[in-house]
């Protein structure tokens, strides 16, 4: 990813998270072969899940990503080996890529987790004296320039007309970035930060094997007041999931 800005910008092409909770379904689909939870639901971008809005979940996903050390950051994981790193609670986060690229990962997770997929998303945060409104102005053009979105669950595609409704602008938040230099042990906090992107929240998958393919493309953006530029990017992510049954005794 290229930016003419002196600030640090992260573009995550796609991401996946898992969450337990209920909300009004936006769409329902069923996969052939009975390997998908029924009904298979996508929740609206304004859904509230486990007491959090999608705007809050998107911020929490970025906080998780940016707090992960470079040596074990799931966003840089090329195989899925780091998919369980620091995972806890009702939401299980999986990753896309940074900038353009294609990746296939294998991941095992417990049953009962719904799936929140940021198909394509963007993080911008202040390292100098920018307010959230200016960060949003920089990011909005990149998401306005999204030209394609994709989501397939066990080979079943979700219609573009549904995916196009799933844009989420995060709440304003802060991020803590750990030091990756043993000589500089202190973490750094950046605030404010914002995210803009497309997120799909999917109902829990039944135990067994599943394949998710998702991603998107953007023509990039340019914001003249701050000479901020992001080049076009496109990402294609595949997850081969093993959902394990959970027995509580």
MONOR-V772879 format. One record per pair of residues at least 4 apart in sequence whose C-alpha atoms are under 8 Angstrom apart, sorted by the first residue. I is the first residue (numbers start at 1). GAP is how many residues later the second one is. Records with the same first field share a line. If there is no record, write none. Layout:
# MONOR-V772879
I = GAP, GAP
This chain:
# MONOR-V772879
1 = 9, 10, 97, 98, 99, 229, 230, 232
2 = 227, 228, 229
3 = 6, 225, 226, 227, 228
4 = 223, 224, 225, 226
5 = 221, 222, 223, 224
7 = 118, 119, 120, 121
8 = 116, 117, 118, 119
9 = 114, 115, 116
10 = 88, 89, 112, 113, 114
11 = 87, 88, 110, 111, 112
12 = 84, 85, 86, 87, 108, 109, 110, 111
13 = 83, 84, 85, 86, 87, 106, 107, 108, 109, 202, 203, 204, 220, 221, 222
14 = 81, 82, 83, 103, 104, 105, 106, 107, 200, 201, 202, 221, 222, 223
15 = 78, 79, 80, 81, 82, 102, 103, 104, 105
16 = 77, 78, 79, 80, 99, 100, 101, 102, 103
17 = 44, 74, 75, 76, 77, 78, 97, 98, 99, 100
18 = 72, 73, 74, 75, 76, 95, 96, 97, 98
19 = 30, 31, 71, 72, 73, 94, 95, 96, 97
20 = 29, 30, 70, 71, 92, 93, 94, 184
21 = 28, 29, 93
22 = 26, 27, 28
23 = 20, 24, 25, 26
24 = 19, 20, 23
25 = 16, 17, 18, 19
26 = 15, 16, 17, 18, 136
27 = 14, 15, 16, 135
28 = 11, 12, 13, 14
29 = 10, 11, 12
30 = 4, 6, 7, 8, 9, 10
31 = 4, 5, 9, 122, 123, 124, 125
35 = 119, 170, 171, 173, 174, 175
36 = 4, 118, 169, 170
37 = 166, 167, 168, 169
39 = 164
40 = 162, 163
41 = 160, 161, 162
42 = 158, 159, 160, 161
43 = 4, 157, 158, 159
44 = 121, 122, 156, 157
45 = 9, 120, 121, 122, 123, 154, 155
46 = 7, 8
47 = 6, 7
48 = 4, 5, 6
49 = 4, 5
52 = 4, 5
53 = 4
54 = 4, 114, 116
55 = 4, 113, 114, 115, 116
56 = 4, 114, 115
57 = 4, 113
58 = 4, 60, 110, 111, 112, 137
59 = 4, 111, 112, 113, 114, 135, 136
60 = 4
61 = 4, 32
62 = 4, 61, 113, 133
63 = 4, 111, 112, 113
64 = 4
65 = 8, 9, 10
66 = 109, 110, 111, 112
67 = 108, 109, 110, 111
68 = 4, 5, 6, 109, 110
69 = 4, 108, 109, 110, 111
70 = 110
72 = 4, 5, 10, 13
73 = 4, 9
74 = 6, 8, 9, 11, 20, 21
75 = 20, 21, 22, 23
76 = 21, 22
77 = 4, 5
78 = 25, 26, 27
79 = 24, 25, 26, 27
80 = 24, 25, 26, 27
81 = 24, 25, 26
83 = 10, 11, 12, 24, 25
84 = 23, 25
87 = 4, 5, 6
88 = 4
90 = 23
91 = 22
92 = 21
96 = 7, 141
97 = 4, 5, 6, 138, 140
99 = 134, 135, 136
100 = 133, 134, 135
101 = 133, 134, 135
102 = 133, 134, 135
103 = 133, 134, 135
104 = 133, 134, 135, 136
105 = 133, 134, 135
106 = 133, 134, 135, 136
107 = 132, 133, 134, 135
108 = 133, 134, 135, 136
109 = 132, 133, 134, 135
110 = 133, 134, 135, 136
111 = 93, 94, 95, 96, 132, 133, 134, 135
112 = 92, 93, 94
113 = 90, 91, 92
114 = 87, 88, 89, 90, 91
115 = 85, 86, 87, 88, 89
116 = 83, 84, 85, 86
117 = 81, 82, 83, 84, 85
118 = 79, 80, 81, 82
119 = 30, 31, 32, 78, 79, 80, 81, 95, 96, 97
120 = 29, 77, 78, 79, 95, 96, 97, 115
121 = 22, 74, 75, 76, 77
122 = 17, 20, 21, 73, 74, 75
123 = 16, 70, 71, 72, 73
124 = 11, 12, 14, 15, 69, 70, 71
125 = 10, 65, 66, 67, 68, 69
126 = 4, 5, 9, 64, 65, 66, 67
127 = 63, 64
130 = 4, 5, 62
131 = 4, 61
132 = 4, 40, 60, 61, 62
133 = 4
134 = 4
135 = 4, 58, 59
136 = 4, 58, 59, 60
137 = 4, 86
138 = 4, 83, 84, 85, 90
139 = 4, 56, 57, 82
140 = 4, 56
141 = 4, 79, 80, 81, 82
142 = 4, 76, 77, 78, 79, 80, 88
143 = 53, 54, 75
145 = 73, 74, 75, 76
146 = 70, 71, 72, 73
147 = 69, 70, 71, 72
148 = 68, 69, 70
149 = 11, 14, 15, 65, 66, 67, 68
150 = 7, 8, 10, 13, 63, 64, 65, 66
151 = 6, 7, 61, 62, 63, 64
152 = 4, 5, 6, 60, 61, 62
153 = 4, 5, 57, 58, 59, 60
154 = 56, 57, 58
155 = 56, 57
158 = 4, 5
159 = 4
160 = 4
161 = 4
162 = 4
163 = 35, 37
164 = 34
166 = 32, 33, 34
167 = 29, 30, 31, 32
168 = 28, 29, 30, 31
169 = 25, 26, 27, 28
170 = 24, 25, 26
171 = 23, 24
172 = 20, 21, 22
173 = 18, 19, 20, 21
174 = 15, 16, 17, 18, 19
175 = 14, 15, 16, 18
176 = 11, 12, 13, 14
177 = 10, 11, 12, 13
178 = 7, 8, 9, 10
179 = 5, 6, 7, 8, 9
180 = 4, 5
181 = 4
205 = 5, 38
206 = 37
207 = 35, 36, 37, 38
208 = 34, 35, 36
209 = 31, 32, 33, 34
210 = 30, 31, 32, 33
211 = 27, 28, 29, 30
212 = 26, 27, 28, 29
213 = 23, 24, 25, 26
214 = 22, 23, 24
215 = 19, 20, 21, 22
216 = 18, 19, 20
217 = 15, 16, 17, 18
218 = 14, 15, 16
219 = 12, 13, 14
220 = 9, 10, 11, 12, 13
221 = 7, 8, 9, 10, 11
222 = 5, 6, 7, 8
223 = 4, 5, 6
224 = 4
